[in-house]
Amino acid sequence: MSNYIKYNVNKDESDIRIDRWLRRKFINLPQSFFEKKLRKGIILLNKKKVKSNKKVFFNDLIEILDFSEKIYEYKIKKIEKINKVSIEYQKKFRSSVIYENNDYIVINKWRGMPTQGGTKIKVSIDHIIKTLDLNMSLVHRIDKDTTGALIISKNYKTTRFFNKLFKEKKIGKIYFTICQGKPKKDSGIVKLKINKNDKIISKSEISETIYELYESNNDISTVIYIPITGKTHQIRKVAKHLGCPILGDNKYGKVILNRKNNKQINLMLHSLRIFFNYNKSNRNYFAEPDKEMTKILNDKRFKLPNYNVYSNYKKKLIK
């Protein structure tokens, strides 16, 4: 049985398209479902039939004339069930938190944990945060085997804020790597045409990365990377281009085995620091390298990256 239901747009949801508002409200229903309802006038905005790209604003009235839990709600319950993860993973997440306020969390993501789900992925950071609070959202991603600083939004308003910062390249990121070999030049800016499938792409999508040699010892070096763009596997591809692939990168480098246990060394790529302006204040967060990276650094007698890396490299960012 269908029933009439109405909603008023709150301040955090203001100034977005009505189809996006609906998809956030009913998170597992497809775009085509809402386009059909809007086209037929079954979903109304301020008593009027509107197109899917019409924006909604604070206190606007959205009416659903055929609402029923069976049609609109059951898929939400289904996704909540899928996303529910164990207490152990929730505790692991909480222990990884570097900073938290009412709007966002910064974690030090651990190795082997994907940020987002997929067909063969049972648990991800996205699964964990949706178990804790459905309002939490990823605002950027790092690879499964990459460790370090990752931002998570706690509400839609903050999600939009970070999306804007990333789009305008106003979020700085510093990556720390252990590499095989060393770059020919100690520092520079690398511009490469790269995409997900390694195909040639247009000039408008050229990646840009600042790098600087941190330390070198025989056939191993530590290199700082500051990505200006955010392309898939950008740092890993740049490292290969420079002739010093990241240690443990079996896709863009060589498979390296640990001499003690004959196991493959994991990817030594770490999101060391992330910084941005929030509420008219400069925010910067430092994520310490994990035990595996720290052990390799100690064994090779390399310096551990410290908090001062931020001040040393901030001036190198392209504004």
PASEBA-1860 file (N, C-alpha, C; in nm, 3 decimals):
! residues 319
1> MSNYIKYN> 0.084/-0.120/0.000/0.000/0.000/0.000/0.088/0.126/0.000 ~ 0.058/0.219/-0.093/0.137/0.341/-0.104/0.080/0.451/-0.017 ~ 0.167/0.537/0.036/0.127/0.648/0.120/0.200/0.774/0.078 ~ 0.141/0.885/0.110/0.203/1.015/0.086/0.304/1.043/0.198 ~ 0.422/1.098/0.162/0.519/1.138/0.262/0.589/1.265/0.215 ~ 0.632/1.348/0.307/0.698/1.472/0.270/0.824/1.493/0.355 ~ 0.918/1.567/0.298/1.043/1.600/0.366/1.073/1.748/0.342 ~ 1.138/1.809/0.438/1.191/1.944/0.419/1.343/1.938/0.412
9> VNKDESDI> 1.401/2.009/0.317/1.546/2.010/0.298/1.612/2.084/0.413 ~ 1.714/2.022/0.475/1.784/2.090/0.584/1.903/2.170/0.531 ~ 1.968/2.243/0.617/2.076/2.335/0.576/2.193/2.261/0.513 ~ 2.227/2.144/0.567/2.341/2.068/0.514/2.315/2.015/0.373 ~ 2.189/2.001/0.336/2.152/1.943/0.206/2.121/2.049/0.101 ~ 2.128/2.176/0.138/2.089/2.285/0.049/2.182/2.300/-0.070 ~ 2.125/2.347/-0.183/2.201/2.380/-0.304/2.259/2.257/-0.373 ~ 2.181/2.151/-0.382/2.218/2.034/-0.461/2.101/1.994/-0.550
17> RIDRWLRR> 2.127/1.914/-0.651/2.022/1.865/-0.741/1.926/1.773/-0.667 ~ 1.800/1.775/-0.709/1.700/1.695/-0.640/1.728/1.546/-0.656 ~ 1.781/1.504/-0.771/1.811/1.361/-0.788/1.921/1.316/-0.693 ~ 2.018/1.405/-0.666/2.125/1.371/-0.572/2.071/1.368/-0.428 ~ 1.980/1.459/-0.399/1.917/1.458/-0.267/1.844/1.326/-0.245 ~ 1.771/1.282/-0.346/1.694/1.158/-0.336/1.786/1.037/-0.324 ~ 1.895/1.037/-0.397/1.987/0.923/-0.393/2.060/0.916/-0.260 ~ 2.079/1.030/-0.195/2.137/1.027/-0.061/2.036/0.977/0.042
25> KFINLPQS> 1.910/1.009/0.018/1.804/0.966/0.110/1.779/0.816/0.096 ~ 1.783/0.767/-0.025/1.756/0.626/-0.054/1.877/0.572/-0.129 ~ 1.980/0.538/-0.053/2.116/0.525/-0.106/2.140/0.410/-0.203 ~ 2.050/0.312/-0.210/2.078/0.200/-0.300/1.980/0.191/-0.416 ~ 1.903/0.297/-0.438/1.812/0.301/-0.552/1.880/0.370/-0.669 ~ 1.857/0.324/-0.794/1.930/0.377/-0.909/1.879/0.514/-0.955 ~ 1.963/0.582/-1.029/1.930/0.714/-1.086/1.803/0.706/-1.172 ~ 1.792/0.600/-1.252/1.677/0.586/-1.343/1.545/0.580/-1.267
33> FFEKKLRK> 1.546/0.524/-1.147/1.425/0.513/-1.065/1.370/0.653/-1.034 ~ 1.459/0.743/-0.991/1.416/0.878/-0.953/1.382/0.963/-1.074 ~ 1.454/0.944/-1.185/1.424/1.020/-1.306/1.282/0.989/-1.353 ~ 1.242/0.863/-1.346/1.108/0.823/-1.386/1.002/0.883/-1.294 ~ 1.028/0.878/-1.162/0.932/0.933/-1.065/0.916/1.084/-1.081 ~ 1.027/1.154/-1.109/1.022/1.298/-1.128/0.951/1.333/-1.259 ~ 0.980/1.258/-1.364/0.920/1.282/-1.495/0.768/1.266/-1.492 ~ 0.720/1.169/-1.414/0.577/1.142/-1.405/0.506/1.228/-1.300
41> GIILLNKK> 0.584/1.309/-1.227/0.523/1.394/-1.125/0.484/1.320/-0.999 ~ 0.545/1.205/-0.977/0.518/1.127/-0.855/0.599/1.183/-0.738 ~ 0.714/1.241/-0.771/0.793/1.314/-0.671/0.789/1.462/-0.711 ~ 0.748/1.547/-0.618/0.729/1.689/-0.645/0.823/1.775/-0.560 ~ 0.859/1.890/-0.614/0.936/1.988/-0.539/0.853/2.115/-0.526 ~ 0.822/2.150/-0.402/0.738/2.268/-0.375/0.610/2.265/-0.458 ~ 0.545/2.145/-0.459/0.415/2.123/-0.525/0.423/2.123/-0.677 ~ 0.544/2.124/-0.733/0.558/2.130/-0.878/0.639/2.012/-0.931
49> KVKSNKKV> 0.609/1.973/-1.055/0.688/1.871/-1.124/0.816/1.936/-1.175 ~ 0.931/1.877/-1.146/1.059/1.934/-1.187/1.147/1.828/-1.251 ~ 1.250/1.874/-1.322/1.348/1.783/-1.381/1.450/1.739/-1.276 ~ 1.521/1.633/-1.308/1.614/1.574/-1.212/1.730/1.666/-1.175 ~ 1.762/1.764/-1.262/1.875/1.853/-1.234/1.834/1.980/-1.159 ~ 1.708/1.990/-1.121/1.660/2.107/-1.046/1.722/2.107/-0.906 ~ 1.775/2.221/-0.863/1.839/2.229/-0.732/1.737/2.250/-0.620 ~ 1.767/2.195/-0.504/1.684/2.214/-0.385/1.760/2.302/-0.286
57> FFNDLIEI> 1.684/2.377/-0.206/1.744/2.468/-0.109/1.679/2.452/0.027 ~ 1.742/2.511/0.126/1.696/2.498/0.265/1.546/2.523/0.279 ~ 1.481/2.428/0.345/1.339/2.433/0.378/1.246/2.407/0.259 ~ 1.301/2.375/0.141/1.215/2.333/0.029/1.137/2.209/0.068 ~ 1.020/2.193/0.006/0.932/2.079/0.033/0.945/1.976/-0.078 ~ 0.980/1.853/-0.040/0.985/1.741/-0.134/0.877/1.641/-0.095 ~ 0.789/1.608/-0.191/0.677/1.517/-0.165/0.689/1.392/-0.251 ~ 0.668/1.278/-0.189/0.665/1.150/-0.261/0.523/1.097/-0.251
65> LDFSEKIY> 0.455/1.087/-0.366/0.312/1.055/-0.366/0.283/0.905/-0.360 ~ 0.384/0.823/-0.388/0.361/0.676/-0.387/0.453/0.606/-0.289 ~ 0.490/0.675/-0.180/0.587/0.619/-0.087/0.535/0.490/-0.023 ~ 0.623/0.392/-0.016/0.598/0.269/0.061/0.732/0.215/0.104 ~ 0.737/0.153/0.220/0.863/0.098/0.270/0.916/-0.010/0.178 ~ 0.826/-0.085/0.117/0.867/-0.193/0.028/0.944/-0.139/-0.092 ~ 0.896/-0.028/-0.148/0.960/0.029/-0.267/1.084/0.110/-0.231 ~ 1.073/0.194/-0.128/1.177/0.293/-0.100/1.274/0.254/0.011
73> EYKIKKIE> 1.233/0.168/0.104/1.313/0.146/0.223/1.392/0.015/0.225 ~ 1.341/-0.089/0.159/1.403/-0.220/0.181/1.547/-0.226/0.133 ~ 1.581/-0.149/0.031/1.718/-0.151/-0.019/1.814/-0.081/0.076 ~ 1.764/0.016/0.151/1.848/0.080/0.253/1.884/-0.021/0.360 ~ 1.785/-0.100/0.402/1.810/-0.202/0.504/1.909/-0.306/0.452 ~ 1.898/-0.338/0.324/1.988/-0.436/0.264/2.132/-0.387/0.267 ~ 2.155/-0.259/0.229/2.291/-0.207/0.226/2.348/-0.193/0.367 ~ 2.263/-0.160/0.465/2.310/-0.154/0.603/2.359/-0.291/0.649
81> KINKVSIE> 2.289/-0.396/0.608/2.326/-0.532/0.645/2.460/-0.570/0.582 ~ 2.476/-0.535/0.454/2.600/-0.565/0.384/2.719/-0.494/0.449 ~ 2.696/-0.369/0.489/2.805/-0.286/0.539/2.845/-0.315/0.683 ~ 2.763/-0.392/0.754/2.793/-0.415/0.895/2.918/-0.502/0.908 ~ 3.016/-0.452/0.980/3.142/-0.525/0.995/3.167/-0.554/1.143 ~ 3.264/-0.640/1.167/3.289/-0.688/1.302/3.339/-0.578/1.396 ~ 3.323/-0.605/1.525/3.372/-0.513/1.629/3.523/-0.495/1.617 ~ 3.594/-0.602/1.577/3.740/-0.594/1.565/3.782/-0.490/1.462
89> YQKKFRSS> 3.712/-0.488/1.347/3.743/-0.389/1.244/3.707/-0.249/1.292 ~ 3.597/-0.236/1.365/3.558/-0.105/1.418/3.662/-0.054/1.517 ~ 3.714/-0.144/1.601/3.818/-0.105/1.696/3.947/-0.067/1.624 ~ 3.979/-0.143/1.520/4.099/-0.112/1.441/4.088/0.027/1.380 ~ 3.970/0.058/1.329/3.946/0.190/1.272/3.964/0.299/1.377 ~ 3.902/0.279/1.494/3.910/0.379/1.600/4.055/0.401/1.646 ~ 4.132/0.294/1.648/4.272/0.306/1.692/4.359/0.376/1.588 ~ 4.308/0.386/1.465/4.385/0.450/1.358/4.358/0.600/1.345
97> VIYENNDY> 4.264/0.652/1.426/4.225/0.792/1.416/4.338/0.884/1.463 ~ 4.377/0.978/1.377/4.478/1.080/1.410/4.411/1.203/1.469 ~ 4.297/1.239/1.408/4.225/1.360/1.450/4.076/1.343/1.420 ~ 3.991/1.402/1.506/3.847/1.397/1.482/3.780/1.522/1.540 ~ 3.687/1.578/1.463/3.600/1.684/1.515/3.457/1.653/1.471 ~ 3.367/1.748/1.477/3.228/1.724/1.442/3.205/1.705/1.293 ~ 3.303/1.745/1.211/3.284/1.743/1.067/3.366/1.640/0.991 ~ 3.484/1.605/1.043/3.565/1.509/0.968/3.660/1.433/1.061
105> IVINKWRG> 3.711/1.323/1.007/3.809/1.238/1.075/3.930/1.222/0.984 ~ 4.048/1.220/1.040/4.169/1.184/0.966/4.224/1.057/1.030 ~ 4.242/0.953/0.949/4.297/0.828/1.000/4.433/0.799/0.937 ~ 4.508/0.710/1.001/4.631/0.656/0.944/4.593/0.518/0.892 ~ 4.555/0.510/0.764/4.505/0.385/0.707/4.612/0.277/0.711 ~ 4.570/0.158/0.753/4.664/0.048/0.765/4.676/-0.030/0.634 ~ 4.784/-0.102/0.622/4.817/-0.177/0.502/4.717/-0.290/0.475 ~ 4.685/-0.311/0.348/4.600/-0.424/0.310/4.452/-0.398/0.319
113> MPTQGGTK> 4.412/-0.278/0.360/4.270/-0.244/0.373/4.228/-0.152/0.258 ~ 4.138/-0.198/0.170/4.089/-0.111/0.061/4.009/0.006/0.118 ~ 4.011/0.117/0.049/3.929/0.229/0.095/3.784/0.211/0.053 ~ 3.762/0.144/-0.062/3.627/0.129/-0.115/3.598/-0.016/-0.151 ~ 3.471/-0.055/-0.146/3.431/-0.192/-0.174/3.436/-0.226/-0.322 ~ 3.420/-0.355/-0.352/3.417/-0.405/-0.489/3.362/-0.546/-0.488 ~ 3.356/-0.610/-0.603/3.294/-0.742/-0.614/3.364/-0.849/-0.528 ~ 3.495/-0.839/-0.513/3.569/-0.939/-0.436/3.614/-0.886/-0.300
121> IKVSIDHI> 3.567/-0.767/-0.264/3.609/-0.705/-0.138/3.498/-0.716/-0.034 ~ 3.528/-0.785/0.075/3.428/-0.805/0.181/3.426/-0.692/0.282 ~ 3.544/-0.635/0.310/3.554/-0.527/0.408/3.642/-0.416/0.351 ~ 3.600/-0.293/0.370/3.677/-0.176/0.328/3.658/-0.065/0.430 ~ 3.734/0.043/0.415/3.714/0.159/0.503/3.571/0.211/0.487 ~ 3.522/0.211/0.364/3.385/0.257/0.339/3.282/0.171/0.412 ~ 3.302/0.038/0.412/3.213/-0.052/0.487/3.215/-0.017/0.636 ~ 3.335/0.004/0.688/3.350/0.029/0.832/3.280/0.158/0.872
129> IKTLDLNM> 3.303/0.267/0.796/3.244/0.395/0.836/3.092/0.394/0.822 ~ 3.040/0.319/0.724/2.894/0.312/0.708/2.831/0.229/0.821 ~ 2.909/0.138/0.879/2.861/0.065/0.997/2.854/0.159/1.117 ~ 2.952/0.246/1.129/2.956/0.339/1.241/2.852/0.450/1.227 ~ 2.838/0.503/1.104/2.745/0.614/1.081/2.722/0.627/0.930 ~ 2.597/0.614/0.886/2.565/0.622/0.743/2.594/0.759/0.683 ~ 2.611/0.861/0.767/2.640/0.995/0.717/2.788/1.014/0.681 ~ 2.873/0.922/0.726/3.016/0.933/0.695/3.040/0.900/0.547
137> SLVHRIDK> 3.139/0.968/0.488/3.171/0.945/0.347/3.320/0.957/0.321 ~ 3.370/0.880/0.226/3.506/0.898/0.177/3.510/1.024/0.092 ~ 3.615/1.104/0.103/3.629/1.221/0.017/3.749/1.207/-0.078 ~ 3.832/1.106/-0.054/3.939/1.071/-0.148/3.979/0.927/-0.117 ~ 4.070/0.872/-0.196/4.106/0.732/-0.181/4.257/0.714/-0.191 ~ 4.307/0.609/-0.127/4.445/0.565/-0.149/4.441/0.414/-0.171 ~ 4.544/0.362/-0.237/4.545/0.220/-0.274/4.539/0.128/-0.152 ~ 4.494/0.007/-0.175/4.481/-0.094/-0.070/4.610/-0.112/0.009
145> DTTGALII> 4.723/-0.119/-0.061/4.851/-0.146/0.005/4.929/-0.019/0.040 ~ 4.868/0.097/0.015/4.928/0.224/0.057/4.880/0.255/0.199 ~ 4.969/0.303/0.282/4.934/0.338/0.419/4.928/0.490/0.433 ~ 4.870/0.535/0.545/4.881/0.677/0.578/4.754/0.757/0.582 ~ 4.771/0.890/0.575/4.664/0.986/0.603/4.549/0.977/0.503 ~ 4.428/0.964/0.559/4.306/0.956/0.479/4.196/1.035/0.550 ~ 4.127/1.123/0.474/4.021/1.206/0.530/3.885/1.139/0.510 ~ 3.802/1.145/0.614/3.664/1.094/0.607/3.570/1.202/0.657
153> SKNYKTTR> 3.471/1.235/0.576/3.373/1.335/0.613/3.265/1.274/0.703 ~ 3.211/1.354/0.795/3.107/1.306/0.887/2.967/1.356/0.852 ~ 2.956/1.443/0.751/2.825/1.492/0.709/2.834/1.540/0.565 ~ 2.717/1.561/0.505/2.715/1.595/0.362/2.775/1.732/0.333 ~ 2.753/1.828/0.422/2.807/1.961/0.403/2.960/1.956/0.395 ~ 3.022/1.879/0.482/3.168/1.868/0.483/3.217/1.790/0.362 ~ 3.140/1.690/0.318/3.175/1.615/0.197/3.186/1.710/0.078 ~ 3.089/1.798/0.064/3.090/1.896/-0.044/3.207/1.993/-0.031
161> FFNKLFKE> 3.239/2.029/0.093/3.351/2.119/0.119/3.482/2.057/0.070 ~ 3.507/1.930/0.108/3.630/1.864/0.067/3.633/1.835/-0.083 ~ 3.519/1.799/-0.141/3.514/1.777/-0.286/3.557/1.903/-0.361 ~ 3.514/2.018/-0.311/3.550/2.146/-0.372/3.701/2.172/-0.357 ~ 3.754/2.145/-0.239/3.898/2.165/-0.216/3.982/2.077/-0.309 ~ 3.943/1.951/-0.322/4.019/1.860/-0.409/4.009/1.905/-0.555 ~ 3.891/1.946/-0.597/3.871/1.991/-0.735/3.956/2.113/-0.765 ~ 3.968/2.203/-0.667/4.045/2.326/-0.686/4.194/2.309/-0.650
169> KKIGKIYF> 4.234/2.185/-0.618/4.374/2.153/-0.583/4.422/2.234/-0.464 ~ 4.336/2.244/-0.364/4.369/2.320/-0.244/4.396/2.230/-0.124 ~ 4.417/2.101/-0.151/4.457/2.008/-0.046/4.597/1.957/-0.080 ~ 4.691/1.977/0.010/4.828/1.932/-0.012/4.850/1.794/0.046 ~ 4.922/1.711/-0.028/4.954/1.575/0.018/5.103/1.548/-0.002 ~ 5.165/1.491/0.099/5.306/1.453/0.090/5.317/1.302/0.111 ~ 5.379/1.235/0.015/5.399/1.090/0.024/5.547/1.059/0.048 ~ 5.570/0.959/0.129/5.706/0.914/0.159/5.722/0.772/0.105
177> TICQGKPK> 5.831/0.746/0.032/5.851/0.615/-0.031/5.992/0.562/-0.006 ~ 6.002/0.430/-0.009/6.132/0.363/-0.015/6.141/0.306/-0.156 ~ 6.246/0.342/-0.229/6.256/0.306/-0.370/6.380/0.223/-0.401 ~ 6.371/0.146/-0.511/6.486/0.073/-0.563/6.564/0.169/-0.653 ~ 6.692/0.185/-0.624/6.772/0.280/-0.700/6.743/0.422/-0.655 ~ 6.781/0.520/-0.738/6.758/0.660/-0.705/6.735/0.738/-0.834 ~ 6.660/0.849/-0.826/6.640/0.930/-0.947/6.771/0.994/-0.992 ~ 6.784/1.017/-1.125/6.907/1.077/-1.179/6.928/1.217/-1.123
185> KDSGIVKL> 6.821/1.293/-1.113/6.827/1.425/-1.052/6.767/1.417/-0.912 ~ 6.823/1.496/-0.820/6.778/1.489/-0.681/6.637/1.546/-0.660 ~ 6.591/1.633/-0.749/6.458/1.691/-0.736/6.407/1.738/-0.871 ~ 6.277/1.764/-0.877/6.220/1.813/-1.002/6.069/1.801/-1.004 ~ 6.012/1.836/-1.119/5.868/1.822/-1.143/5.849/1.729/-1.262 ~ 5.769/1.626/-1.246/5.745/1.528/-1.353/5.604/1.547/-1.407 ~ 5.594/1.560/-1.540/5.463/1.568/-1.605/5.449/1.448/-1.698 ~ 5.348/1.366/-1.672/5.329/1.242/-1.748/5.185/1.229/-1.796
193> KINKNDKI> 5.169/1.173/-1.916/5.036/1.135/-1.964/5.006/0.996/-1.910 ~ 4.920/0.986/-1.812/4.886/0.856/-1.756/4.737/0.848/-1.726 ~ 4.685/0.727/-1.733/4.549/0.701/-1.687/4.541/0.559/-1.635 ~ 4.423/0.516/-1.599/4.404/0.388/-1.532/4.456/0.270/-1.614 ~ 4.436/0.277/-1.746/4.471/0.164/-1.832/4.604/0.183/-1.906 ~ 4.682/0.284/-1.863/4.813/0.311/-1.924/4.805/0.344/-2.073 ~ 4.692/0.395/-2.119/4.677/0.433/-2.259/4.715/0.579/-2.277 ~ 4.747/0.616/-2.402/4.779/0.757/-2.430/4.652/0.839/-2.416
201> ISKSEISE> 4.661/0.951/-2.348/4.544/1.035/-2.326/4.574/1.179/-2.366 ~ 4.475/1.265/-2.359/4.489/1.402/-2.405/4.581/1.483/-2.314 ~ 4.633/1.593/-2.369/4.723/1.680/-2.293/4.655/1.737/-2.169 ~ 4.522/1.753/-2.177/4.450/1.814/-2.066/4.452/1.726/-1.940 ~ 4.491/1.599/-1.955/4.492/1.508/-1.841/4.633/1.466/-1.801 ~ 4.729/1.550/-1.827/4.867/1.521/-1.788/4.880/1.529/-1.635 ~ 4.945/1.430/-1.578/4.968/1.431/-1.433/5.089/1.518/-1.400 ~ 5.090/1.569/-1.279/5.200/1.656/-1.236/5.241/1.619/-1.095
209> TIYELYES> 5.369/1.595/-1.076/5.420/1.549/-0.947/5.553/1.614/-0.914 ~ 5.564/1.670/-0.796/5.691/1.722/-0.745/5.761/1.608/-0.669 ~ 5.891/1.594/-0.686/5.964/1.491/-0.610/6.095/1.547/-0.559 ~ 6.146/1.486/-0.454/6.279/1.523/-0.403/6.339/1.403/-0.330 ~ 6.464/1.376/-0.362/6.537/1.269/-0.293/6.554/1.306/-0.147 ~ 6.517/1.217/-0.058/6.528/1.242/0.086/6.661/1.189/0.139 ~ 6.695/1.065/0.096/6.820/1.003/0.140/6.852/0.885/0.049 ~ 6.979/0.852/0.034/7.018/0.741/-0.052/7.126/0.657/0.015
217> NNDISTVI> 7.117/0.525/-0.006/7.213/0.433/0.054/7.230/0.314/-0.040 ~ 7.339/0.314/-0.116/7.367/0.209/-0.214/7.254/0.199/-0.316 ~ 7.182/0.085/-0.320/7.081/0.063/-0.423/6.939/0.097/-0.375 ~ 6.928/0.159/-0.259/6.797/0.195/-0.204/6.796/0.344/-0.170 ~ 6.679/0.408/-0.190/6.667/0.549/-0.155/6.528/0.577/-0.098 ~ 6.517/0.687/-0.027/6.386/0.735/0.017/6.357/0.864/-0.060 ~ 6.235/0.872/-0.113/6.197/0.985/-0.198/6.064/1.042/-0.150 ~ 6.059/1.175/-0.146/5.935/1.246/-0.114/5.863/1.278/-0.245
225> YIPITGKT> 5.731/1.253/-0.250/5.650/1.288/-0.366/5.534/1.377/-0.323 ~ 5.511/1.483/-0.400/5.398/1.573/-0.376/5.314/1.575/-0.503 ~ 5.203/1.501/-0.507/5.119/1.500/-0.628/5.036/1.628/-0.638 ~ 5.041/1.692/-0.753/4.958/1.810/-0.778/4.824/1.767/-0.838 ~ 4.829/1.665/-0.923/4.707/1.604/-0.977/4.682/1.474/-0.901 ~ 4.570/1.410/-0.930/4.536/1.287/-0.859/4.495/1.175/-0.952 ~ 4.589/1.124/-1.030/4.562/1.017/-1.125/4.586/0.879/-1.063 ~ 4.525/0.777/-1.121/4.539/0.641/-1.071/4.685/0.596/-1.074
233> HQIRKVAK> 4.735/0.548/-0.960/4.872/0.497/-0.947/4.976/0.602/-0.988 ~ 4.943/0.729/-0.971/5.030/0.836/-1.021/5.172/0.828/-0.966 ~ 5.186/0.817/-0.836/5.320/0.817/-0.776/5.397/0.692/-0.816 ~ 5.330/0.581/-0.821/5.395/0.455/-0.859/5.447/0.462/-1.003 ~ 5.371/0.524/-1.092/5.412/0.537/-1.231/5.525/0.639/-1.247 ~ 5.518/0.746/-1.169/5.625/0.846/-1.173/5.756/0.787/-1.123 ~ 5.748/0.708/-1.015/5.868/0.643/-0.961/5.933/0.552/-1.066 ~ 5.849/0.477/-1.138/5.901/0.392/-1.245/5.965/0.476/-1.355
241> HLGCPILG> 5.899/0.587/-1.391/5.950/0.677/-1.494/6.087/0.734/-1.456 ~ 6.106/0.759/-1.327/6.233/0.815/-1.279/6.343/0.709/-1.266 ~ 6.307/0.584/-1.291/6.406/0.476/-1.282/6.429/0.426/-1.142 ~ 6.337/0.459/-1.050/6.350/0.411/-0.912/6.212/0.365/-0.861 ~ 6.163/0.252/-0.913/6.032/0.203/-0.872/6.024/0.182/-0.721 ~ 5.904/0.198/-0.668/5.885/0.185/-0.523/5.908/0.041/-0.479 ~ 5.979/0.025/-0.371/6.007/-0.108/-0.316/5.875/-0.181/-0.286 ~ 5.866/-0.306/-0.332/5.747/-0.386/-0.309/5.637/-0.366/-0.412
249> DNKYGKVI> 5.663/-0.285/-0.515/5.563/-0.262/-0.619/5.581/-0.365/-0.730 ~ 5.504/-0.472/-0.725/5.521/-0.580/-0.824/5.453/-0.549/-0.956 ~ 5.382/-0.436/-0.966/5.318/-0.396/-1.091/5.409/-0.307/-1.175 ~ 5.475/-0.213/-1.109/5.560/-0.118/-1.181/5.708/-0.135/-1.151 ~ 5.741/-0.235/-1.069/5.880/-0.262/-1.036/5.908/-0.412/-1.037 ~ 6.005/-0.455/-0.958/6.041/-0.596/-0.948/5.987/-0.656/-0.819 ~ 5.958/-0.784/-0.822/5.917/-0.855/-0.701/6.041/-0.874/-0.613 ~ 6.037/-0.823/-0.491/6.149/-0.833/-0.396/6.106/-0.920/-0.280
257> LNRKNNKQ> 6.188/-1.020/-0.248/6.158/-1.111/-0.138/6.239/-1.076/-0.014 ~ 6.177/-1.093/0.100/6.245/-1.075/0.228/6.340/-1.194/0.249 ~ 6.468/-1.166/0.274/6.567/-1.273/0.285/6.543/-1.364/0.405 ~ 6.480/-1.309/0.509/6.460/-1.387/0.632/6.347/-1.489/0.619 ~ 6.234/-1.447/0.559/6.119/-1.539/0.551/6.076/-1.573/0.409 ~ 6.149/-1.520/0.310/6.124/-1.547/0.168/5.985/-1.499/0.123 ~ 5.926/-1.409/0.198/5.796/-1.353/0.159/5.817/-1.222/0.084 ~ 5.722/-1.191/-0.005/5.733/-1.069/-0.083/5.721/-0.945/0.006
265> INLMLHSL> 5.808/-0.848/-0.017/5.801/-0.722/0.057/5.680/-0.642/0.008 ~ 5.608/-0.583/0.100/5.489/-0.505/0.064/5.527/-0.368/0.008 ~ 5.430/-0.303/-0.053/5.450/-0.173/-0.115/5.491/-0.068/-0.011 ~ 5.604/-0.003/-0.034/5.654/0.097/0.060/5.615/0.238/0.015 ~ 5.485/0.263/0.013/5.429/0.393/-0.025/5.339/0.440/0.088 ~ 5.369/0.558/0.144/5.301/0.605/0.264/5.254/0.749/0.248 ~ 5.127/0.774/0.275/5.071/0.909/0.275/5.110/0.975/0.408 ~ 5.218/1.050/0.404/5.282/1.100/0.526/5.208/1.219/0.588
273> RIFFNYNK> 5.163/1.309/0.503/5.102/1.432/0.556/4.996/1.484/0.460 ~ 4.892/1.544/0.518/4.786/1.606/0.438/4.750/1.738/0.505 ~ 4.732/1.842/0.425/4.705/1.973/0.484/4.613/2.056/0.396 ~ 4.538/2.147/0.460/4.437/2.228/0.391/4.391/2.338/0.485 ~ 4.312/2.430/0.433/4.256/2.537/0.514/4.111/2.504/0.549 ~ 4.081/2.510/0.678/3.946/2.476/0.725/3.902/2.579/0.828 ~ 3.786/2.638/0.806/3.736/2.742/0.897/3.839/2.854/0.918 ~ 3.901/2.896/0.807/4.000/3.004/0.806/4.123/2.972/0.892
281> SNRNYFAE> 4.152/2.845/0.904/4.268/2.801/0.981/4.344/2.693/0.905 ~ 4.477/2.701/0.905/4.558/2.598/0.838/4.559/2.470/0.922 ~ 4.519/2.361/0.860/4.518/2.231/0.927/4.619/2.140/0.859 ~ 4.700/2.070/0.935/4.791/1.972/0.876/4.805/1.852/0.969 ~ 4.810/1.735/0.910/4.807/1.610/0.987/4.919/1.518/0.941 ~ 4.987/1.462/1.038/5.104/1.376/1.014/5.069/1.232/1.051 ~ 5.095/1.139/0.960/5.069/0.997/0.984/5.203/0.923/0.990 ~ 5.232/0.863/1.102/5.359/0.791/1.117/5.362/0.665/1.031
289> PDKEMTKI> 5.477/0.633/0.970/5.489/0.508/0.894/5.463/0.387/0.983 ~ 5.412/0.279/0.925/5.382/0.160/1.004/5.510/0.083/1.039 ~ 5.494/-0.023/1.116/5.607/-0.100/1.167/5.691/-0.161/1.055 ~ 5.625/-0.205/0.947/5.698/-0.270/0.839/5.790/-0.172/0.768 ~ 5.739/-0.053/0.739/5.822/0.048/0.674/5.932/0.096/0.768 ~ 5.897/0.116/0.893/5.994/0.163/0.993/6.110/0.065/1.009 ~ 6.078/-0.065/1.007/6.182/-0.167/1.022/6.282/-0.162/0.905 ~ 6.229/-0.148/0.783/6.317/-0.139/0.666/6.405/-0.015/0.675
297> LNDKRFKL> 6.346/0.096/0.716/6.423/0.220/0.730/6.534/0.204/0.834 ~ 6.501/0.142/0.946/6.602/0.120/1.052/6.711/0.024/1.006 ~ 6.671/-0.083/0.936/6.768/-0.181/0.886/6.866/-0.118/0.788 ~ 6.815/-0.024/0.706/6.899/0.043/0.606/6.968/0.167/0.664 ~ 6.939/0.194/0.792/6.996/0.310/0.862/6.955/0.442/0.797 ~ 6.829/0.446/0.754/6.773/0.569/0.700/6.709/0.651/0.810 ~ 6.699/0.783/0.787/6.628/0.870/0.879/6.478/0.844/0.869 ~ 6.410/0.845/0.983/6.265/0.835/0.982/6.207/0.973/0.949
305> PNYNVYSN> 6.106/0.979/0.865/6.044/1.109/0.836/5.978/1.162/0.962 ~ 5.986/1.292/0.982/5.928/1.349/1.104/5.831/1.461/1.073 ~ 5.780/1.521/1.179/5.678/1.625/1.167/5.725/1.744/1.085 ~ 5.854/1.772/1.085/5.907/1.890/1.016/5.902/1.879/0.863 ~ 5.874/1.760/0.813/5.864/1.742/0.668/5.760/1.838/0.609 ~ 5.658/1.866/0.685/5.553/1.958/0.639/5.611/2.096/0.606 ~ 5.683/2.154/0.700/5.737/2.289/0.679/5.845/2.290/0.571 ~ 5.919/2.181/0.560/6.026/2.174/0.461/5.973/2.171/0.318
313> YKKKLIK> 5.858/2.109/0.298/5.809/2.086/0.163/5.685/2.165/0.124 ~ 5.622/2.232/0.219/5.502/2.308/0.189/5.529/2.416/0.081 ~ 5.644/2.480/0.089/5.677/2.588/-0.005/5.694/2.537/-0.148 ~ 5.710/2.405/-0.166/5.730/2.350/-0.299/5.598/2.328/-0.374 ~ 5.486/2.339/-0.303/5.358/2.314/-0.366/5.322/2.423/-0.466 ~ 5.261/2.382/-0.574/5.213/2.477/-0.675/5.079/2.530/-0.628 ~ 5.064/2.658/-0.619/4.940/2.718/-0.570/4.841/2.736/-0.685
END
